[in-house]
Amino acid sequence: MLRQRPSSYDYFLLCSLAAVFGSSFIFTGISVRDIPPATVVTARLGIAAVLVLLVLVWKKQALPGRGKTWFYIITAAAFGNAIPFCLISWGQVKVEAGLTAIFMAVMPLSTIVLAQLFTDDEKLNRWKVASVLCGIAGVVILMGPSTLRGIGDDTLRQLAILTAAVCYAINAIITRKLAALPKLPMIGALLLVSTMMVLPISLMMDQPWQLSYSLPPVLSIVILAIFPTAIATWMLLAIIDRQGASFLSQINFMVPLFGVLFGAIFLHERLSANAYFALAVILLAIALSRRGS
């Protein structure tokens, strides 16, 4: 399928999704202060799944029927939610957020390589490669080049985060098979399967019935479920349907930027000169990607 050049609406969707994901850093930070990561992930996915299923019942719609579609649903649930959520949660026990953001910026590079191999309409070109390299540079500038000194300090956990980035790239390719299908049933199925995948980990590792819960972490999990999970999944599917996996992959350059911006707005963290320079470099990366499309 020959795609049209990205419109202003496509970039609005992309920036909005990046902002939603960027805000999740704040609420995840609040949640994991008192609740173990595996239980946070399970609750986040589970609440989102229940909300979407309730909307399905209200609209008198059903989950997708049996067939090949469920193979893609299960695979997308694994590579898009269950595996990377768990890998990142485990990796961030020792790996700082800045280095994690840099590792996750590898996702666009993985995506354009996979798109070259497995798609017919998202072929590699010099502008896309330049865009990815420029975007990675922007994330490194944003987080501070000194962050790179931490590479190799905890190899297994860092490899876990890099693997999560590749999982997201694989998911972006797989989701192409689902993007054109009815959105609400597809989102309900994805969230339900993801919850079933991570629930046993939470039950075995955390024994959540024995935990004590306070209001701020619980509210943060509810917000995570509604916005960076349920609504963000719909936006992700819409972007891939409209512009493909390579276009979506630019989001990993923008999410850290929004994370830093929200930290400045809501946590009164001071923006460094690096942040403004990084913004210029990331905008250049997006411009190069537009040229490549």
N, C-alpha and C positions, 0 to 999 in steps of 0.2 A: 504494500500500500504506500503510495506516494503521499507524504505528509506536507502540509502547508507550513510556511515559515511561522515560528512562534509569534503570537500576537501579544498585545499588551495584557489581555485577559490571561493568557498562559503564564506570563511573568507575574501577574498578580496572584494567581493560584500558587505558583512556586514560592514566591516571597511569603505568602500567608502560611503555607505549610511549614516553611523554614522557621517562621515566627512561632508557630504552635510547638514545633519540636524544640526550639530554643528555650521556650518557657518551661519545658519539662525538666530542665536542669534544676530549677529552683524547687519545684514540687517534689522531684525525686530526692533531692538533698534533705528536704524536711521529712519525707517518708522513711528513709533508711536510718534516721537517727534512732528510732525506737523499734522499727520492724525490720527483720532480716530481708535481704534483697529478693530471695526466691519467693517469699510470701508477698512482697510488694508487687512483683511481676504477676503472680497468680491472681491476686486481688484485682489488680489493674485490668488484666485481660478478662477476668470473670465478670466483673461489674459491667465492663463495656459490652460483653457478649449478652448479658441479661437485658441491658437497655435496648440493644439492637433487636433482640428476639421479641421484646415487648412491642416495639414499633412494628415489627413484622406481623404480629398477631393483630394489632390495631388496624393495620392496613390490609389484613386478610391475605397476606402473601406467605409463601412457604419457602423453606430452604430448597436449594437445587436438588433435582431428582437424581437417582442413581445414574452412573455412567462415567465416562472418561473425565468429566469435569472434576469429580472428586479426587482424582489423582493429582491434578494441578492444585486443588484446594489444600490437600494434605501437605504437598510439597512446599507450597507458598507459606502455609502456616508454620512449617518447620524452619525454613530458611529466612522468613521475614519476621518472625516473632520469637518462637520458642528457643531455637539455638542461639541466635545473636543476643537476645535478652539475657540468657543465662551466662553466656561467655563474657559479655560486657560487665555484668554484675560481679562475676567472679574476678575478672581482671582488674576492676577498679578498686578492689580491696587494697591493692598495693600500687597500682599505676595511677598517677595523678591525672586530673581532668584535662590539663593542657596537652599532655602527651597522647591521651586517648583521642582527643579531637584531631590531632595530627595523623594518628593511625587511621582514624575513620575517613580522613580525606583521601585515602587510597581507594575508597569505594568507586569514585567516578572513573579512575583509570581501569579498574577491574571491569566496570560496566561496559566501557567502550570496546575493550578487548573481547569480552563475551558477545557483545552485540555484533561485532565484526564476524565472529564465528557462527553465531546461531540466528541471525536475522538477515533479512534481505533489504531492509529499508533504512538501516542505521549504520552505514559503512564508515570505516575509519578514514580520516583525512588529517592533513597537517594542522588545520585550525583547531580541530577537536583535541589533538595531542597537546598543542600549545595552550589551549584553554585549561586542560587538566593540570599541566605542570605549573601554570600561572596560579591556578586556584590553590594547589598544594602550597606553593610559596606564600600565598596570602595567609593561609591558616598558620603556617610556621611563623610568619611575621606577627600575626595576631597574638599567638600564644607565647612568643618570645623565643628566639633561636636557642637560648640557654636551656629550654625545655628538652631539646634533643640530647642533652648530656645524659638523660635518664635512660636512653636506649641501651638495652642489655642488662639493666640492673635486676630485672625479674623476667627472664626470657620467656618462661612458660605463660605467664599472665599477659605479657605483651603480645605473644603469638596468638593467644586466645582472642584479644581485641582485633588483631589483624584478620584473623579467621572470621570474626563477626562482620567485618567490613566486606569481605569476599561473599559471605552469606547474603548480605543485603544486595550485592551486585547480582548474584544468582537469582534472588527473589525478583529483582526488577525485570529480568528476562522472562521468568516464569509467569509473572503477573500479566504480561502481555496477552497470555491465553485466556485470562479472566476479565480483562478490563472492559471488553465490549458487552459482557453479560449484565443482566440486571444487578445494579449496585447493592441494593439493600440485602437481598438474599445472600449475595456473595460475601458481603462483609460479616453478616451473621454467622455464616459457615466458617469463615476464616478465624473469627474470634473464638467461636465455640471449640474448634479443633485445637487452636493454640492453647486455650485454657486446659483442655484435657491432657495436653502434652506436658505442661509445666506443673500441674497440680500434684502429681506423685512426688516430684522433687521437693516441693514445699512441705508436703505431709511427712516425708521421710527425714528431711534435714532440719526443719524448723519446729515441727509439731505446733502449728499455729493456735490450736485450742488452749495451749498453755501460756501463750504470750499475754502480756497486758497491753492495752491499747489506750492511747490518749487522743483527744479530739483533733489537734493539728495534723498528725500523720494520716489519720483516717480521712479527713477532708482533702488532704493533698492527693491521696490515692483516688478519691472520687473524681477530682479535677483531672488527674492523669487519665482516668478511664474515659471521661467524656471527650476531652479535647485532643491530647496527643495520641489517643488510641482509636476511639470510635470515629470521630469526625475526621481525624488525620488519615485514617484508612480509606475513607470515601474520597478525600482529596487526592491521595496517592493514586488510586485507581483512575480517577478522572484525568490526572496529568499524564499517566502512561497511555491511556486511551487516546488522548489528544495529540501528544508529542513524542511518546516513546520513552524507553529506559534511559537513553543517553541524556536527554533533556532533564529528566528527573534527577539524575546523578549529581547535577550541579548543586543540589540542595546541601550536600555535605560540606561545601565551602561556606554556605550561608548560615547554617545552624550555629556554628561556634560564634559567628559575628552577632547574631541575635542573642545568644547566651550572654555574651559580654555586655551587650546593650541593656538587656533586662537586669543584669546585675548592677549596672550603673543607676538605672531608674529606680528599682525596688529595694536594692540592698545598699544603695548609696556608695557603690564602689567607683573609684575614680578612673575615668578612661585615660589610658596612656597615649602617647604620640603614636605608638605602634598600631593602636586600633584604627586611627584615621588613615595611616599608610596602608594597613591591611585592607581596609574598605576599598581604597582606590585600586589595589591590585586585584581584589576579588571581582570588582566591577569590570575591570579589564578582562578577566577570565570569562565572565559572562558575555562580554562583547565579542570575544574571540569565538566562543561557542556559537553565538548567533551567526557569525560569519561562516562557521563550519556547517551550519544547518542549511 
